[in-house]
Amino acid sequence: MPLTAATAAREILTGLHGLMARRGSAQAKLDMTVDLIAEAMQSEVCSIYLLRDGVLELFATHGLNKEAVHVTRLAPGQGLVGTIAAEERILNLAEASNHPAFAYRPETGEDRFHSFAGVPIIFRERGIGVLAVQHADPRAYADVEIEALQTVAMVLSELIAGARLVDGSDRRGGTRDGMVRLAGLKLVAGMARGTAVFHQPRVVVEHTVSDDPELERSRVISAFSKMRSQIEQMTREAEFGTAGEHQEILETYKMFAYDEGWVRRINLAIDSGLTAEAAIERVQQRTRARMLEIDDPLLKERMHDLEDLSNRLLRIVSGRMGTAAQTGLSGDAVLIARNLGPAELLEYDRRRLKAVVLEEGSLTAHVTIVARAMGVPVIGRVKDIGHIAAEGDTLLVDGNQGSLVVRPTRSVTTSFEARMAMGQKRRAEFTAIRSLPPITKDGLRATLMVNAGLAEDSSALEAVGADGIGLFRTEFQFLVSAALPGRDAQYRLYRQVLDAAGDKPVVFRTVDIGGDKALPYLTDVSDEAENPAMGWRALRLSLDRSTLMKAQARALIEAAEGRTLRVMFPMISEPWEYEEARALFEAQVDWVKARKNGPAKIEYGAMLEVPSLAEMLDLLLPRIDFLSIGTNDLTQFLFAADRADPRLALRYDWLSPAILRFLRRVSKQANAAGVTVRLCGEMGGRPLEAMALIGLGITNFSITPAAVGPVKAMIRSLDAGALQAKLDTLLARPPANMRKTLTDWARRHSVAID
């Protein structure tokens, strides 16, 4: 029939606009709606089925027997209508009876109609019904007719939900149905329950019908222009990290952002009478429908990327570009994101943020480290979580197992809460040994210090019974500030931390910014090569920007007046870098002491993260007071495995013989020189890995507060001498699976590693 999607849809929408404005019952409006659609589309049958009490009920029809209204009912998945509703997909059939799901309902009198087309009616991403048309002649419906039906279904959803005719239509935002279990990568241990909150909240389309198509078109044009600029900026600044999968995502984004076919489809939807937001959502629904028909996983992944970009376009056109952190969390929340930067995570209310679920993520990415410091469980690599969960869904997060339950049943929630209670009991056991020293069964005294980065982190010293702060990440203050923190602000923070620590030692690491910890107020920090982890960051940046380091040095020196100041420099690759940093620091010491009292003593340390430094320890060790090993960066450099690349998250193991042999060599050389060795990486916070480190002769750890209890329990159950003898044997002839071998040994000797 001579029909364009825009013409038919516009004619129907104009009529619907008038119907919605009329007084009268919802049923009467639906009866008039099917007549209107049938006439505009020259269809012999038009029917609306709505989801009520868990089944699809025929609510209005033009062409079928009127007696079937409110009588014909189909379960989701039953018949053609039930299939459309259950799978939220389109059916377009020249001969309906040939479809395997066809189910004849005699009361409708539909036996004389052969062709059938139906589209789901979706309200806020949840199927609430089906709009169907039928003809006596066997024929497939044209794409323009299907598109017209989809456009009408979108507008119909407002009328239906507004009248509360369907299940759950009074729920804010709506949710998908049914419990779903998902598996991911364990990043930060812990268990939590909360409601789903998207880091970049989805836009709910409130108004679908437009009175001014040209105005809506100009809004879309402007939004596309802004989005393209953002994509170009992301490409330049590597917003998603380094090369690899992230770069592929950006290239796909760029391809879609400039796809004129996408623009044209949105403009056609506007021509049919939709607002800019509704037009984007309308095309997005069509994309989702096509995704269901795609078997190729790579192509399906690209369609997911298009949906992510559609959400971005929706946020731009609606003026809602803020994150959930800016709008605030209203209750216990589980944050969902593709990925996060450490600064973004720190924006959230720590009292209400219970867990984080990422579509990407890796074990040693900085956002994982920050989350661990905050005590927030994190699961990464949860495929399609952004499409499976809806805003407001209840989520159960098990960071210990790397599992997630979306929309749990009551029994599953009860079981989960019972396991959470057991975890609390275990923490109570750790609390009971808080005041006991970390001494092995054969009398070896270890040192357990904590990592910190914010003033309030100092309270963890007393809470977990730690020996001090072995790594204070001074860059956290820079990450959470909108502008470069001045010397006075830095001084106040460092003084507050030292006061809170009392007699316990605090080791300050000079700022480690750059890489994935870019600062918006240092614009050229983001201007990186393909691998920012190996670029202009940490001490390299500080030495290049000596004013930044001088201000920090003076703030630290003044804050430590009359005390021992312990400071270490990160990312040293050769001794000359340490010497240059120390000289800069000592110049500031001289400046301060010429005017006021300075620290009683200063201890200088270096971080061993770059493998090349291990070859120069004979020159470095006589010049330092302590050596801190940063296993996070060290591991990625040793294995050439980018820790920001989620595809490599499981490609290396901290218990690899290569790592253990390297650490043993460094430890022996430092111990022989009388230099304290401290391990500051995430490796030391895991009981089994910490056990192996003690076997190497490393007994000084700086770990997250939550790890102190488990590691202390392990130490107090360990015979260090027996372990050291065993590990020497294992490293001489490494087993095929070092992790399994050490786990078996620990269990045979009743070492608390679980």
C-alpha positions in Angstrom: 0.0 0.0 0.0 1.3 3.6 -0.6 2.6 4.5 2.8 5.7 6.1 4.3 6.6 5.5 7.9 6.6 9.3 8.6 3.2 9.9 6.9 1.4 7.1 8.6 3.0 7.7 12.0 2.4 11.4 11.9 -1.2 10.9 11.0 -1.6 8.4 13.9 0.3 10.6 16.3 -1.8 13.6 15.5 -4.9 11.6 16.2 -3.4 10.1 19.4 -2.4 13.6 20.6 -6.1 14.6 20.4 -7.2 11.3 22.1 -4.9 11.8 25.0 -6.2 15.3 25.6 -9.9 14.1 25.7 -11.8 13.3 28.8 -12.9 9.7 29.0 -11.8 6.3 30.2 -8.5 4.6 29.2 -10.5 1.7 27.7 -12.5 4.1 25.4 -9.3 5.7 24.3 -7.7 2.4 23.5 -10.8 1.4 21.5 -10.5 4.6 19.5 -6.7 4.1 19.1 -7.0 0.7 17.3 -9.6 2.2 15.0 -7.3 5.1 14.3 -4.2 2.9 13.6 -6.2 0.5 11.4 -7.5 3.3 9.3 -4.2 5.1 8.9 -2.4 1.9 8.0 -5.2 0.5 5.9 -5.1 -2.6 8.1 -8.0 -5.1 8.5 -7.0 -5.9 12.1 -5.3 -3.8 14.8 -5.1 -5.2 18.3 -3.5 -4.1 21.6 -2.5 -6.7 24.2 -1.4 -5.5 27.7 0.5 -7.3 30.4 -1.7 -7.8 33.5 -1.3 -10.2 36.3 1.6 -11.8 34.5 -0.3 -12.6 31.3 -1.1 -10.7 28.1 -4.7 -9.7 27.8 -6.4 -8.6 24.6 -7.5 -5.0 25.6 -8.7 -3.5 22.4 -9.2 -4.6 18.8 -10.3 -3.5 15.4 -11.2 -6.4 13.2 -11.3 -9.3 15.6 -14.4 -10.4 17.6 -15.2 -7.8 20.2 -16.3 -10.6 22.5 -12.7 -11.7 22.8 -11.6 -8.4 24.5 -10.6 -9.1 28.1 -11.2 -12.8 27.4 -8.3 -13.8 25.2 -5.2 -14.2 27.4 -1.7 -15.5 26.6 1.2 -16.2 28.8 4.6 -14.6 27.9 6.1 -16.9 25.4 2.8 -18.4 24.3 1.6 -17.8 20.7 2.9 -15.0 18.5 1.9 -12.3 20.8 3.5 -14.0 23.8 6.7 -14.5 21.9 6.9 -10.8 21.0 6.4 -9.9 24.6 8.8 -12.4 26.1 11.6 -11.7 23.7 10.8 -8.0 23.1 11.3 -8.6 19.4 9.4 -7.8 16.2 7.5 -10.5 14.2 6.7 -9.9 10.6 5.0 -12.9 9.0 3.4 -13.4 5.6 1.7 -16.6 6.9 1.3 -16.5 10.6 0.2 -20.2 11.0 3.6 -21.3 9.7 5.5 -19.9 12.7 6.3 -22.6 15.3 4.9 -20.4 18.1 1.5 -19.8 16.4 -1.4 -20.6 18.6 -5.0 -20.3 17.2 -7.6 -18.7 19.5 -11.0 -19.4 18.1 -12.9 -16.8 20.1 -11.0 -14.1 18.2 -12.2 -15.1 14.8 -8.7 -14.6 13.4 -8.7 -17.8 11.2 -9.4 -15.7 8.0 -6.3 -13.6 8.5 -3.0 -14.8 7.2 -0.4 -12.1 7.5 0.7 -10.8 10.9 3.0 -8.1 12.3 3.6 -7.2 15.9 5.9 -5.0 17.9 6.5 -4.8 21.6 5.1 -1.9 23.6 8.0 -0.8 25.8 7.8 1.6 28.7 11.1 2.7 30.3 13.0 -0.3 28.9 10.4 -2.8 30.1 7.9 -4.6 27.8 4.3 -3.9 28.9 2.3 -5.1 25.9 2.1 -5.8 22.1 0.7 -3.8 19.2 -0.3 -6.1 16.3 -1.8 -5.8 12.8 -3.2 -8.5 10.5 -4.4 -8.9 6.9 -6.3 -11.5 5.1 -3.8 -11.5 2.2 -0.6 -13.4 2.8 2.2 -10.8 2.6 5.2 -9.5 4.5 4.9 -6.0 5.9 7.3 -3.4 4.5 10.0 -1.9 6.8 8.2 1.5 6.7 5.1 -0.1 8.1 7.0 -1.8 10.9 8.7 1.5 11.7 5.4 3.2 11.8 4.1 0.6 14.3 7.2 1.0 16.5 6.7 4.8 16.6 3.1 4.4 17.5 3.9 1.8 20.2 6.3 4.2 21.8 3.6 6.9 22.1 1.0 4.4 23.2 3.3 3.3 26.1 2.8 6.7 27.7 -1.0 6.5 27.5 -1.0 2.9 28.9 1.5 3.4 31.7 -0.2 6.8 32.7 -3.5 5.0 33.1 -1.8 2.2 35.1 -3.3 -0.5 33.0 -0.3 -2.8 33.2 1.8 -4.7 35.8 4.3 -2.4 37.6 3.5 0.7 35.6 3.4 2.7 38.8 7.0 1.8 39.6 9.4 4.5 39.1 11.7 3.7 36.2 10.4 0.2 35.8 12.5 -2.9 36.0 13.2 -5.9 33.9 11.7 -9.2 35.1 13.3 -12.3 36.6 16.4 -13.1 38.6 19.7 -13.3 36.8 23.0 -14.6 38.0 26.2 -13.2 36.5 29.9 -14.0 36.9 32.8 -11.6 36.8 36.3 -11.0 37.8 37.1 -10.7 41.5 38.7 -7.3 42.0 37.9 -6.2 45.6 36.7 -8.7 48.2 33.5 -8.2 50.2 29.8 -8.7 50.1 27.1 -6.0 49.6 23.4 -5.5 48.9 22.0 -2.4 47.3 20.0 -0.9 44.5 21.4 -0.5 41.0 22.7 3.0 40.2 24.3 3.8 36.9 27.4 6.0 36.9 25.9 7.8 33.9 22.2 7.6 34.5 19.9 6.7 31.7 17.5 9.3 30.4 13.8 8.5 30.8 11.9 9.9 27.8 9.0 11.8 29.4 7.5 13.4 26.3 7.2 11.7 23.0 5.0 13.9 20.7 6.4 17.1 19.2 4.6 20.1 17.9 7.7 21.6 16.2 9.7 19.1 14.1 12.3 21.7 13.0 13.1 22.6 16.6 13.6 18.9 17.5 15.8 18.5 14.4 18.0 21.4 15.4 18.4 19.9 18.9 19.5 16.6 17.4 22.0 18.3 15.0 23.4 20.3 18.0 23.7 17.1 20.1 25.5 15.2 17.3 28.0 18.0 16.9 28.7 18.0 20.7 28.9 14.2 20.8 31.4 14.1 17.9 33.5 16.7 19.6 33.5 14.6 22.8 34.5 11.5 20.8 37.4 13.4 19.2 38.5 14.6 22.6 38.3 11.1 24.0 40.5 9.9 21.2 43.1 12.5 21.8 43.2 12.2 25.5 42.7 8.4 25.7 39.8 8.7 28.1 39.3 5.0 28.2 42.9 4.2 28.9 45.5 2.8 26.6 45.7 1.1 23.2 44.1 -2.2 22.7 40.4 -2.9 23.4 39.8 0.6 24.6 41.1 2.0 21.3 38.9 -0.3 19.4 35.9 0.9 21.3 36.8 4.5 20.6 37.2 3.8 16.9 33.8 2.1 16.9 32.3 5.1 18.7 33.8 7.4 16.1 32.4 5.3 13.2 28.9 5.4 14.6 29.1 9.1 15.6 29.6 10.0 11.9 27.2 7.4 10.5 24.8 9.4 8.3 22.4 6.4 8.2 21.9 6.7 12.0 21.3 10.5 11.7 18.8 9.9 8.9 16.8 7.3 10.8 16.5 9.7 13.8 15.4 12.5 11.5 12.8 10.3 9.9 11.5 9.5 13.4 11.3 13.3 14.1 9.4 13.7 10.8 6.8 11.2 12.1 6.0 13.6 15.0 8.4 12.5 17.8 10.5 14.7 20.1 14.3 14.5 19.7 14.6 12.3 22.8 11.8 10.0 21.6 13.3 9.8 18.1 16.7 8.7 19.5 15.0 6.1 21.8 12.8 4.9 18.9 15.8 4.2 16.7 17.5 2.6 19.7 14.6 0.2 20.2 15.0 -0.8 16.6 18.6 -1.5 17.2 17.8 -3.7 20.2 15.3 -5.6 18.1 18.0 -6.3 15.5 20.5 -7.3 18.1 18.2 -10.2 19.0 18.5 -11.5 15.5 22.3 -11.4 15.4 24.4 -14.5 16.1 27.8 -13.0 15.4 29.2 -12.1 18.9 31.6 -9.4 17.4 28.8 -7.7 15.6 26.5 -8.0 18.6 29.3 -6.3 20.7 29.4 -3.5 18.2 25.7 -3.0 18.5 26.1 -2.7 22.2 28.6 0.1 21.5 26.0 1.8 19.4 23.5 1.6 22.3 26.1 3.1 24.7 26.6 5.9 22.2 22.8 6.3 21.9 22.6 6.8 25.6 25.3 9.4 25.4 23.4 11.2 22.7 20.2 11.1 24.8 22.1 12.6 27.8 23.4 15.4 25.6 20.1 16.3 23.9 18.3 16.3 27.3 21.0 18.3 29.0 21.7 15.5 31.6 25.4 14.9 31.3 26.1 14.7 35.0 27.0 11.5 36.8 25.2 9.8 39.7 27.9 11.2 42.0 26.7 14.8 41.2 23.1 14.0 41.7 23.8 12.1 44.9 23.0 8.6 46.2 19.7 8.3 48.0 20.3 5.0 49.7 22.5 1.9 49.8 23.8 1.8 46.2 25.7 -0.6 43.9 27.3 1.5 41.2 27.3 0.2 37.6 29.7 1.5 35.0 31.6 0.4 31.9 34.8 1.7 33.6 35.7 4.3 36.2 38.7 6.5 36.9 39.9 6.8 40.5 38.9 10.4 40.8 35.4 9.6 39.6 35.0 6.9 42.3 36.2 9.3 45.0 33.3 11.6 44.2 30.8 9.2 45.7 29.4 9.2 49.2 31.4 6.5 50.9 28.6 5.9 53.4 26.1 4.9 50.8 28.3 3.4 48.1 28.2 -0.4 48.9 29.8 -1.9 45.8 30.9 -1.3 42.2 30.2 -3.5 39.2 32.2 -2.8 36.0 31.8 -4.1 32.5 35.6 -3.8 32.2 38.1 -3.5 35.0 41.4 -5.2 36.0 43.0 -6.3 39.3 45.7 -3.7 39.5 44.0 -0.7 37.8 44.1 2.4 40.0 40.3 2.5 40.4 40.6 -1.0 42.0 43.3 0.1 44.3 41.2 3.2 45.4 38.1 1.0 45.9 40.1 -1.4 48.0 41.3 1.5 50.1 37.7 2.7 50.5 36.6 -0.9 51.5 34.2 -1.1 48.6 33.7 -4.5 47.0 34.3 -4.5 43.2 33.5 -7.0 40.5 34.8 -6.5 37.0 34.3 -8.0 33.5 30.6 -8.4 34.1 29.4 -8.8 30.5 26.3 -6.9 29.5 25.4 -5.7 33.0 24.4 -2.4 31.6 21.8 -4.1 29.5 20.7 -6.7 32.0 20.1 -4.6 35.1 17.8 -1.6 35.3 18.1 1.5 37.6 16.6 0.6 41.0 17.0 -3.2 40.7 18.1 -5.0 43.8 21.7 -6.3 43.4 23.6 -8.8 45.5 27.4 -8.5 45.0 29.8 -11.1 46.2 33.3 -9.8 45.6 34.8 -12.9 47.3 33.4 -15.2 44.6 33.2 -12.7 41.7 29.4 -13.2 41.4 26.4 -11.0 41.1 22.7 -11.6 41.4 20.2 -9.2 39.7 16.7 -9.0 41.1 17.1 -11.9 43.6 14.3 -14.0 44.9 13.5 -13.9 48.6 15.2 -17.2 49.3 18.3 -16.1 47.5 18.4 -12.9 49.4 18.0 -14.8 52.7 20.9 -17.1 51.9 23.1 -14.2 50.8 22.4 -12.3 54.0 23.3 -15.4 56.0 26.6 -15.6 54.3 27.1 -11.8 54.9 26.5 -12.6 58.6 29.2 -15.2 58.5 31.6 -12.7 57.0 30.8 -10.3 59.8 31.6 -13.1 62.3 34.9 -13.6 60.5 35.7 -9.9 60.8 34.8 -10.2 64.5 37.5 -12.9 64.8 40.0 -10.5 63.2 39.0 -7.8 65.6 39.7 -10.2 68.5 43.4 -10.4 67.4 43.7 -6.6 66.6 45.9 -5.9 69.6 48.0 -9.0 69.2 51.4 -8.7 67.3 51.9 -10.3 63.9 54.4 -13.0 65.1 54.8 -16.3 63.4 54.7 -19.6 65.4 58.5 -19.7 65.4 58.8 -16.2 66.7 59.4 -14.1 63.5 57.9 -10.5 64.0 56.4 -9.1 60.9 55.3 -5.5 60.4 51.8 -4.7 59.1 51.2 -1.1 58.0 48.3 0.3 56.0 47.9 2.2 52.8 46.1 5.5 53.0 45.3 8.6 50.9 42.7 10.7 52.7 42.7 12.3 56.2 40.0 10.0 57.5 42.0 6.9 56.6 44.2 7.5 59.6 41.4 6.1 61.8 42.1 2.7 60.4 45.4 2.5 62.4 43.5 2.0 65.6 40.6 0.1 64.1 42.7 -2.7 62.7 45.7 -2.5 65.0 48.2 -1.6 62.3 51.9 -0.6 62.9 51.7 2.6 60.9 51.0 4.0 57.5 53.4 2.5 55.1 52.1 4.3 52.0 50.3 7.6 52.1 49.3 8.3 48.5 49.5 12.1 48.5 48.0 12.2 45.0 44.5 11.4 46.4 44.2 15.1 47.5 45.0 16.2 44.0 42.5 13.7 42.5 39.6 15.0 44.5 40.4 18.7 44.1 38.8 20.8 41.4 42.0 22.9 41.3 45.7 22.3 42.1 45.9 22.1 46.0 48.0 24.9 47.4 50.9 24.5 49.8 48.8 25.5 52.8 46.1 22.9 51.9 48.8 20.2 51.6 50.4 21.3 54.9 47.1 21.0 56.7 46.4 17.5 55.4 49.9 16.2 56.2 49.8 17.7 59.7 46.4 16.1 60.3 47.6 12.7 59.2 50.8 12.9 61.4 48.8 14.1 64.4 46.3 11.2 64.0 49.1 8.6 63.6 50.8 9.8 66.9 53.9 7.8 67.5 53.3 5.4 64.6 55.3 6.0 61.5 53.8 7.5 58.3 55.6 7.1 54.9 54.5 9.8 52.4 54.9 9.0 48.7 55.3 12.1 46.6 52.6 12.7 44.0 52.1 9.9 41.5 49.9 11.5 38.9 49.7 11.1 35.2 48.8 7.9 33.3 45.3 6.8 34.4 45.4 9.5 37.2 45.2 12.5 34.9 44.2 15.9 36.4 41.9 18.2 34.5 43.7 21.3 35.8 47.0 20.0 34.4 45.9 19.7 30.8 49.1 18.4 29.3 49.2 15.5 31.8 46.6 13.8 29.6 48.6 14.3 26.4 50.0 10.8 26.5 51.4 8.3 24.1 49.7 4.9 23.6 50.9 3.6 27.0 50.6 6.3 29.7 51.7 3.8 32.4 55.2 4.1 30.9 54.9 7.8 30.1 55.1 11.2 31.7 53.9 10.4 35.3 55.0 10.2 38.9 58.5 11.4 39.6 59.2 12.1 36.0 56.3 14.6 36.0 57.4 16.0 39.4 61.0 16.6 38.4 59.8 18.2 35.2 57.4 20.4 37.1 59.8 21.3 39.9 57.5 24.0 41.3 54.9 21.3 42.1 57.4 19.2 43.9 59.0 22.1 45.8 55.6 23.1 47.1 54.9 19.6 48.2 58.3 19.2 49.8 57.9 22.4 51.8 54.5 21.4 53.0 55.8 18.0 54.2 58.8 19.5 55.9 56.8 22.1 57.7 54.1 19.6 58.7 56.7 17.2 60.2 58.2 19.9 62.5 59.9 18.2 65.4 59.1 14.7 64.1 60.6 12.1 61.8 59.6 12.7 58.2 59.6 9.6 56.0 59.3 10.3 52.3 59.7 8.1 49.2 59.9 8.8 45.5 57.8 6.7 43.0 58.6 5.4 39.6 62.4 5.6 39.8 64.1 3.9 36.9 67.8 4.9 37.6 69.6 6.2 40.7 70.2 9.7 39.2 66.4 10.3 39.4 66.4 9.6 43.1 69.5 11.9 43.6 67.8 14.7 41.7 64.6 14.4 43.7 66.5 14.2 47.0 68.6 17.2 46.2 65.4 19.2 45.4 63.9 18.0 48.7 67.1 18.8 50.8 67.2 22.3 49.3 63.7 22.9 50.7 64.8 21.5 54.1 67.6 24.1 54.1 65.2 26.8 53.2 62.8 25.9 56.0 65.4 25.4 58.7 66.9 28.8 57.9 63.5 30.3 59.0 61.9 27.9 61.5 62.3 24.5 63.0 62.2 21.5 60.7 61.8 17.8 61.1 63.9 16.1 63.8 64.9 13.5 61.2 64.2 12.7 57.6 64.3 9.2 56.1 64.4 8.9 52.4 63.1 5.9 50.4 62.7 4.8 46.9 59.9 2.7 45.2 61.1 -0.2 43.1 58.5 -0.4 40.4 60.6 -0.2 37.3 62.7 -3.4 36.8 65.7 -1.5 35.6 66.3 -0.2 39.1 66.9 -3.7 40.4 70.1 -3.7 38.3 71.4 -0.6 40.0 70.7 -1.4 43.6 74.4 -1.6 44.5 74.5 2.1 43.7 71.2 3.1 45.2 71.1 1.1 48.5 73.9 3.1 50.2 71.9 6.3 49.6 68.4 5.2 50.9 66.9 4.4 54.3 64.3 2.0 53.0 63.1 0.4 49.8 59.4 0.0 49.0 58.5 -2.5 46.3 55.4 -1.6 44.3 54.3 -4.9 42.9 51.3 -3.5 40.9 53.4 -1.6 38.4 56.4 -3.9 38.8 54.3 -6.9 37.7 52.9 -5.2 34.6 56.4 -4.1 33.6 57.9 -7.5 34.1 55.2 -9.3 32.2 54.7 -6.5 29.6 51.0 -6.8 30.6 49.1 -3.5 30.8 47.2 -3.5 34.0 44.5 -1.2 32.5 43.8 -3.7 29.7 41.0 -6.0 31.0 41.9 -8.7 28.5 45.2 -9.2 30.3 43.7 -9.2 33.8 44.3 -12.9 34.3 47.4 -13.3 32.1 49.9 -13.2 34.9 50.0 -14.4 38.5 51.7 -12.8 41.5 52.9 -16.3 42.5 54.6 -16.9 39.2 58.2 -18.2 39.8 59.5 -15.3 37.7 58.0 -12.7 40.2 59.0 -14.7 43.3 62.6 -15.1 42.1 62.9 -11.4 41.2 61.6 -10.4 44.7 63.9 -12.9 46.5 66.9 -11.4 44.7 65.9 -7.8 45.6 65.1 -8.8 49.2 68.5 -10.6 49.8 70.5 -7.7 48.3 68.6 -5.0 50.4 68.9 -7.1 53.6 72.6 -7.6 53.1 72.9 -3.8 52.8 70.9 -3.3 56.0 68.1 -1.5 54.2 64.5 -2.2 55.2 62.4 -3.7 52.5 58.6 -3.0 52.5 56.1 -4.4 50.0 53.4 -1.9 49.1 51.5 -3.6 46.4 48.2 -5.4 46.4 50.1 -8.7 46.4 50.9 -8.2 50.1 47.2 -7.9 51.1 46.4 -11.5 50.1 47.1 -14.1 52.7 48.5 -16.7 50.3 50.7 -14.2 48.5 51.8 -12.6 51.8 52.7 -16.1 53.0 55.0 -16.6 50.0 56.6 -13.2 50.6 57.5 -14.2 54.1 59.1 -17.3 52.6 61.2 -15.0 50.5 62.3 -13.0 53.6 60.0 -10.0 53.1 58.3 -9.3 56.4 57.3 -5.7 56.2 54.0 -4.9 54.4 51.8 -1.9 53.7 48.4 -3.1 52.7 44.7 -2.0 52.8 43.1 -1.8 56.2 40.7 -4.6 55.4 43.6 -7.0 54.7 45.4 -6.5 58.0 43.2 -9.0 59.9 43.4 -11.8 57.4 47.1 -11.4 56.9 47.8 -11.2 60.6 45.8 -14.4 61.2 47.9 -16.1 58.5 51.1 -14.9 60.1 50.1 -16.1 63.5 49.4 -19.6 62.2 52.6 -19.9 60.1 56.0 -21.6 60.8 58.2 -19.2 58.8 61.3 -21.4 58.9 59.5 -24.4 57.5 58.0 -22.2 54.7 61.4 -20.7 53.8 63.0 -24.1 53.4 60.0 -25.3 51.3 60.1 -22.2 49.1 63.8 -22.5 48.4 63.2 -26.0 47.1 60.2 -24.8 45.0 62.1 -21.9 43.4 65.0 -24.2 42.5 62.7 -26.5 40.6 59.4 -24.6 40.0 56.2 -26.7 39.9 53.8 -26.4 37.0 51.3 -24.6 39.2 53.0 -22.7 42.0 49.7 -21.3 43.4 48.2 -24.8 43.8 51.4 -26.1 45.4 51.6 -23.3 47.9 47.9 -23.6 48.7 48.2 -27.3 49.3 51.2 -26.8 51.6 49.4 -24.1 53.6 46.4 -26.3 54.1 48.5 -29.3 55.2 50.2 -27.1 57.8 47.0 -25.4 58.9 48.0 -21.9 57.8 45.0 -19.6 57.7 44.8 -18.5 54.1 41.0 -18.5 53.6 
